[in-house]
Amino acid sequence: MTKRKKMGQQTASRPRERVKVLITGGRIQRRIQALAAEIRKDFPGEPLHLVSVLKGGVFFLTDLARNIPGEVSFDFIAVSSYGEKTHSSGQVRLTRDLDSSIEGKTVIVVEDILDTGMTLQYLLRLFQQRKPKHLRVAVLLDKPERRIAAVHADYVGFSIPNEFVVGYGLDYAERYRNLPYVGVLLLGPGMKKKPAED
């Protein structure tokens, strides 16, 4: 009931917007614990370098890192593909590069959502040129119906239907990132079309 009240307060000025819970916070945390164990099992004893794609991947990276035992470091990268547009342009550009070299490191790219795959395809090409020891991908959400690029994730939290989702780092016009769960954003009639996720 508390969550409903909070949600009502957040959308009071936007009564035609509504968020329907898709994946609860509890389910997210349990799945992240399982993914962390799987990653560590694949690379026992190795230092792991997690790279989060800003801004959406920060929540996932934080919880994933806390659940992986052993040595873990992390860095951040930011790319832009569609800005405020309602559809992805298909063109990806780097807006913030890594702070340190990934050469010789076991790198896990941490993404909030794998949708068209254009962003991930760009990042994998970029990172492969930098000669990491291993390069793997962990995504919280996978939306296979929207895939354009021939990419896949090595570690997937949840496969979801083709709905526009917010919460747990995912946003709509920079709002809803702080929700502790993942929900489907529902817009009332006459409202601006939801942007494409990438």
C-alpha positions in Angstrom: 0.0 0.0 0.0 2.9 2.3 0.8 4.3 1.9 -2.7 1.0 2.7 -4.3 0.7 5.9 -2.2 4.2 7.0 -3.2 3.5 6.3 -6.8 0.3 8.3 -6.6 2.3 11.2 -5.2 4.8 11.1 -7.9 2.2 11.1 -10.7 -0.3 13.5 -9.1 0.7 16.2 -11.5 0.6 13.8 -14.4 -2.7 11.9 -13.8 -2.6 10.3 -17.3 0.7 8.5 -16.6 0.6 5.2 -14.7 3.2 2.5 -13.8 2.1 -1.1 -13.6 4.6 -3.3 -11.7 6.2 -5.9 -13.9 9.0 -7.2 -11.8 9.1 -6.6 -8.0 12.2 -5.4 -6.2 12.4 -8.7 -4.3 12.5 -10.7 -7.6 15.2 -8.4 -9.0 17.4 -8.8 -5.9 17.1 -12.6 -5.9 17.9 -12.8 -9.6 20.9 -10.5 -9.2 22.3 -12.8 -6.5 22.0 -15.8 -8.9 23.7 -13.8 -11.7 26.5 -12.8 -9.4 27.1 -16.4 -8.4 27.0 -17.5 -12.0 29.6 -14.9 -13.1 31.9 -15.7 -10.2 31.6 -19.4 -11.0 32.7 -18.7 -14.6 35.7 -16.7 -13.5 36.8 -18.2 -10.1 39.4 -16.2 -8.3 39.8 -13.6 -11.2 39.6 -9.9 -10.6 36.5 -8.7 -12.5 36.1 -5.2 -14.0 32.4 -4.2 -14.4 31.6 -1.4 -16.9 28.2 0.2 -16.5 26.5 2.0 -19.3 25.2 5.3 -17.9 22.7 6.2 -16.6 20.3 3.3 -16.6 22.9 0.6 -15.6 24.0 2.1 -12.4 21.5 0.5 -10.1 22.2 -3.0 -11.7 25.9 -2.5 -11.5 25.8 -1.5 -7.8 23.7 -4.4 -6.7 25.6 -6.9 -8.9 29.0 -5.7 -7.6 27.9 -6.1 -4.0 26.9 -9.7 -4.6 30.1 -10.8 -6.4 32.7 -12.1 -3.9 36.4 -11.4 -4.5 38.1 -8.5 -6.3 35.7 -6.3 -8.3 36.4 -2.9 -9.8 34.2 -0.8 -12.0 34.1 2.0 -14.5 31.4 3.9 -16.5 30.8 4.8 -20.1 28.0 6.8 -21.7 26.6 6.7 -25.2 23.8 8.5 -27.0 21.6 7.0 -29.8 18.4 9.0 -29.9 18.3 11.7 -27.2 14.8 13.1 -26.9 13.6 11.5 -30.2 10.8 8.9 -30.1 12.7 6.4 -32.3 16.3 5.3 -32.2 18.4 6.8 -35.0 20.5 3.6 -35.2 23.6 5.8 -34.9 25.5 5.6 -31.6 28.0 8.1 -30.4 30.3 8.0 -27.3 29.6 10.8 -24.9 31.7 9.6 -21.9 34.7 7.3 -22.2 36.2 4.9 -19.6 38.6 6.3 -17.0 41.1 3.5 -17.4 42.4 0.9 -19.8 40.6 -2.5 -20.0 43.5 -4.2 -21.7 44.2 -7.7 -20.2 41.2 -7.4 -17.9 38.1 -9.6 -17.5 35.4 -7.2 -18.4 31.7 -7.5 -17.8 29.6 -4.9 -19.6 26.6 -4.2 -17.4 23.4 -2.9 -19.2 20.0 -2.2 -17.8 18.2 -3.4 -21.0 19.0 -5.1 -24.3 16.5 -3.9 -26.8 17.5 -3.3 -30.5 21.1 -4.1 -29.6 22.5 -1.2 -31.5 24.2 0.3 -28.4 25.6 -3.0 -27.2 26.9 -3.8 -30.7 28.8 -0.4 -30.8 30.2 -1.0 -27.3 31.4 -4.5 -28.0 33.3 -3.4 -31.1 34.8 -0.5 -29.2 35.9 -2.7 -26.2 37.2 -5.6 -28.4 39.7 -3.1 -30.0 41.0 -2.4 -26.5 42.1 -6.0 -26.0 40.5 -7.2 -22.8 41.3 -10.7 -21.5 37.6 -11.7 -21.5 34.6 -9.7 -22.6 31.1 -10.7 -21.3 27.7 -9.0 -21.1 25.2 -8.9 -18.3 21.8 -7.3 -18.8 19.0 -7.0 -16.3 16.3 -7.0 -19.0 16.2 -8.6 -22.4 13.6 -7.6 -25.0 14.2 -10.1 -27.8 11.3 -9.0 -30.0 12.9 -5.7 -30.6 16.4 -7.0 -31.7 18.0 -5.5 -34.8 21.7 -6.1 -34.2 23.0 -9.7 -33.9 24.1 -9.5 -30.3 23.3 -11.4 -27.2 24.0 -11.2 -23.5 25.9 -13.9 -21.6 24.0 -13.2 -18.4 20.3 -12.2 -18.5 18.2 -11.2 -15.5 14.7 -11.3 -17.1 13.3 -11.7 -20.6 10.4 -9.3 -21.0 7.7 -8.5 -23.6 7.8 -5.6 -25.9 6.6 -3.0 -23.4 8.1 0.4 -22.4 9.5 -0.2 -19.0 10.7 2.2 -16.2 12.2 1.9 -12.8 15.3 0.4 -11.3 17.4 2.8 -13.4 15.2 2.9 -16.5 13.6 6.3 -17.2 11.0 8.2 -19.1 12.2 11.8 -19.7 14.6 11.3 -16.7 11.8 10.3 -14.4 11.1 7.0 -12.6 14.7 5.8 -12.3 14.4 5.7 -8.5 11.6 3.1 -8.4 12.8 0.0 -6.6 11.0 -2.3 -9.2 10.5 -2.5 -12.9 7.2 -1.4 -14.2 5.4 -0.9 -17.5 4.7 2.8 -18.2 1.1 3.4 -19.3 0.2 6.7 -21.0 -3.3 8.0 -21.3 -4.9 9.1 -24.6 -3.5 12.2 -26.2 -0.1 11.9 -24.5 3.2 12.0 -26.3 4.4 8.6 -27.7 6.9 6.8 -25.5 10.4 6.8 -26.9 12.1 3.6 -28.0 14.5 1.9 -25.6 17.8 0.8 -27.0 
